[in-house]
Amino acid sequence: MEITYNSQNFPRHYGPSLRGSNRITFSPQELFWSAITVGRANVIDVISNGIYSEYEILYRSSIVAANIAQNGNNLIKSSAYQSLNPSEKSAVSYFLGLTFCKLLSHRLLNVPWLLHIDVYRSHFRATGQAFRFGSSRLRPDMIGLDNRRRWVVMESKGRTNTFAPNLLAHGKSQTRNLRQIGGSYPNLRVAAVTHFTNNFLTVDWEDPEGVNEENFDLETSLGDYLFYYYKLIVNILSNNETRRVSGYTVYTFQNVNLTIGLETSIFNAYRNRSLENVQRQQIVPSVKFQEFPEQDFYAGADGIIVGLGQNWRDLIRTNEK
């Protein structure tokens, strides 16, 4: 499957893949990996119990499976998406925006880790600091970490159809309102809009210059950030019967033919609270494990793998029927 993405104002050293209009090809496994691993807002406080972590994974996977369909190699809105009411479409398009921000930033910006900034609300309550973004319209959505340990700020917007010309400009303004992360200025400040133009899913994104020097700083450390990032996956692996497969600790949702896993050394580092030294892992676009003959896997640079059975892959291909 493929989508078109349109890039503006990225530094020239990122190369031609981030200039103008391009296409990117990916597998269903990579798409589901993106949906499962993007750090969604308001989740950390409710996933300390293992069963809720499992619901969260199935929820994210189901949003993708129910609302995206293939038309040739292109992605379009499914018949289920078309029948939603406007508020439901808004929620789905927002989550799809987060998902495709994760996919593109991982592949094209070397950003394996992406986490919603609202996850830090509980962190701020615990430390007694004020989370000074009074409105979601002022703050950016996500903060990321690239493979050189540089911070990235991203604002993600999703639209059911095409988007107004000023939408990217508003997103760019939001990225400037987060001044520093962990004492450092971000390397990139990216505004993105995921939309359906002529029914085809497309992403427009831009790296704006500048920062609002009088605005907000986010105090965090590499260890804290990665602890929040891996929390959902580790909760599931810690509360279920897992298997060791080729260096990964994995858990399978047996009834739905879906497997998630984490590189075992990262899993152990999480439990020892020693994540500061976690490094970018090798991306493996397609891998088969003999223990799971019916599933195809994608392994991301964050060390998380996702395996899908044919049932999930068929859902996206047949959603228009």
N, C-alpha and C positions, 0 to 999 in steps of 0.2 A: 504494500500500500504506500501511497505517496501523498504529500501535500505541497502546495506552493507557499513559500515564505518570502516576504519582501523586507530588505534590510536597508537602514539608513544610518549614516554618521558613525559607523563602527570604525575603530582605528584600522589603518591600512594594513598593519602587520597581521591582522586576522585573515587576510587573503580574500580572493574573489568570492568565496562562499558566503561572505557577509557584505557583499556589495550588490545592490539591485535585487532583481527577482531571480529566485532559484527554486529547485525542487529537492526534496529530501525523501528518501525511501527508507522504510522501516517495517519490521514484522509486527504481527499482533502481540507477540510476547514483549517486545520493547515498548509498545503502546501501553500495555497493562502494567509493565514495570514502572513506567512514568506515572501512571495514575496511583499506584500503590505507594510509591516512595516519596511523592511530593508531600512535604510537611504541611498538612491541612490545618486551618485555624480551629481553635476551640476543641481540640481532640485530647491534648495531653492530660487535662484534668479528669477525663472520664475513662481512660483506658488502663488504669492500674489493675483492673480485673481482667484476666485473660480472655473471657468470653466476649467482652466488649471490644477487645482488640480484634478478635476474629470477625465480629460483625462489621467493624470498620473496614477491614480488607474486602469483605464480600460486598459491602456498600459501594466502595470505590470501583471495584471491578464491574459491578452491575450497572452503574451509571454509564460506563463506557460501552458495555455490551448492549444495553438497551437503546442507546441514543445515537449511535454511529452506525452507518452502513457503508458498504463499498459500491461504487459505480465505476466499473473497470478498476483502475488503480487509485482513483480518487475517493476521498471520504465525503459523504454527504449526510444530511439529517435522516435518521430512520423514520419509519412511519409512526413509531411510538413518540418520538420527539415532536413530530408535526402535530400530534393530537394533544400536546400539553397546553395548559393555560399559560398566559403570559408570565405570571410569577414563577411557575415551575420551569418554564423555558429559561428565565433569567438565572435561576439557581444552577441548572444544568450547564448553561453556557459559561457561567463563572468557573465551575469545576473543570470543564473542558479547557478553559483558558489556562488554569494552573497546570493541567496535565501536559499541554503542548509547550508551555514555557519550560517545564522540566525536560521534556524530550529534546527541544532545540538547544537549551543551555548546556545540557550534558554532551550532546554530539558536537556542537559548533563552538562553544565557549570554554570547554573543558571544566565545567562546573558540575561535579558529581553530586554535591550536596545542596539542597534547596529546601528552605524551611519557612513557613508562614510566620510573619513577625508577631501575630497575635499569640503564638505559643509562649512568647515571653511575658505575657500578662501575669501568669502565675509566678514567674521568676521575679517580677517586680514587686508583687504583693509580698513575697517571702523576704525580700531585702528591704522593704519599706520605701522603695523608690516610687516616684510617680511615673506612670506611663502617660506621657504628656501629649500623645496624639488624641485630641478630644473627639475626632471624627475619622471614620474610615476613608472619607474623601480627602483627608490631608496626608495620611501616611501611606507609604508604599506597602505592597502586599508581602513581599518575600525578601529574605536575605540568603545569599548563597556563599559558598566557599569553593574556589577553584583549586586545581591540582597543584598550584604554587602557593597555596595558603593565603590567597588574596580574597578580600571580601567583594561581594557583588550585591547590588540592590536591584530589585525587579518590581515593577508594577504590572499586574496582569489584569486585563479586561476581556470579557467575553460578550459577544453579541450574536443574537439569533440570525440576523441578516447582515447587511453591510454596516459600516460605522460612519459617524459624522467626522468631518475633517479635523475638528478641534479635540477629538478624543485622545489621540496620541499626545497632543500638546498638554492636555490635563494630566495624563499619566507621567509625562516627563517632569512636570512640576512636582508631583508627589514624590518622585525618586530623589529630588533635591532636598526634601524636608528631613531626610535622615542624614545627618552630617558625617558622623564617624561611627564605626563599629569596632568595639574592642580597642579603641585608641588609634585606629587607622582609618584613613579615607578609603572608601571603596574604589576598586580598580575600574568597575563598570557600573553605570546606572541605566538600566534598560527598562523602557516602557514597551509593552506588547499588547496587541489587540488580536484575539482569536475570533474569527467571524466566518459567516457563511455568505459569500458573495456568489450570486447565480447558483446558489445551493451547494457550492463546493467549499469545503473547509480550507481556510487560508489564515496565515499569521502575518501581520505587519508588526515589525519591531524596530526600535531605534535606541541608540546609545546617546543620550543627551549630555551636553557639557554643563558644567557649573554646579554650584551647591549653595544652599541657603545657610550661610555661616552662623546665623543666629538661631538655628533650629536644633533638633534633638540629636543627642548621642545615645547609642545603645551600648551599655557596658556588658560585655560577655567575654568568654575565653573559648579557645578551640575545644577544650574538654567539655565545657557546658553545652556549647552549640552541638557537638556531635552526640552528646548524651541525649539531648532532646530529639535529634534527628533519628537515632536508631531505636528510640524507646518503644515505638509501636511494634516493630518486628521482634525485638528482644522479648517483649511481654508475651507474644504468642509462642515463641520458641521455649520460653522458660516455664510455660504453664501447660505444655502438651508433650506427648510422647514424640520425640524427634528421632531422626536418623542422621548418621554421618555419611556423606556422599562426596567423594572426591574433594575433600577439604572444606566442604560446606556442612553446616548444621541446618537441616530442612524439616519442614512440617507440611503434610498434605491434607487439604480439605477433601476427604475421601469422597463424599457424596457429590462433589461438583468438579472433581478432576482438576484441581488447582493446587500448585505447590509454591511455597515461598521458602527462602533460605538465606542464610548469612554466612559469609566466610568465617570459619570457626575461630581463627585468631582474632577477628574483630569482635565476635560474640564473647570470647574470653576477656578481651580488653575492656569491653563494656562492663562486664560483671566486676572487674577489678578497678573500674574508674580510671583507666589508663589509656584513654582514647587519643590523647594529644599526638601520639606517634603513628596513628593510623594513616596509611598512604593510599593513594589512588591505586585501584586494582586494574587488572587487564580487562578490557571490554571483550566479551565473547558473544557476538551477535546471534549465534545459533549453536546449541550444544545438545547432545543427546546423552542421557544417562541410562545405562542398562537396567538400573533399578526402576526406571519410569519409562517403559517402552512406548506408552501411549501419549507422552507429553514431550513438547519441544520447549527448550529453556532459553532465556536471555539472561546474561550475567552483566550487570552494570559496573561502572568504575567505582561505585560506592561499596562493592562487595556483596550486594543483595542480588539474589537470583529469583526469577519468576518462571514457573513452568505451567503451560496451558495444554489441556487436552483438546482434541479436535472439536469437542462441543462448543468451547468458547470461540474458536476460530470460525466455526460455521455460523455462529450467531451474528457476527458482524457481516458476513457475506450474504446472509439471507434475511436481514432485518427489513427489507422492503416487501416481503411476501406476507 
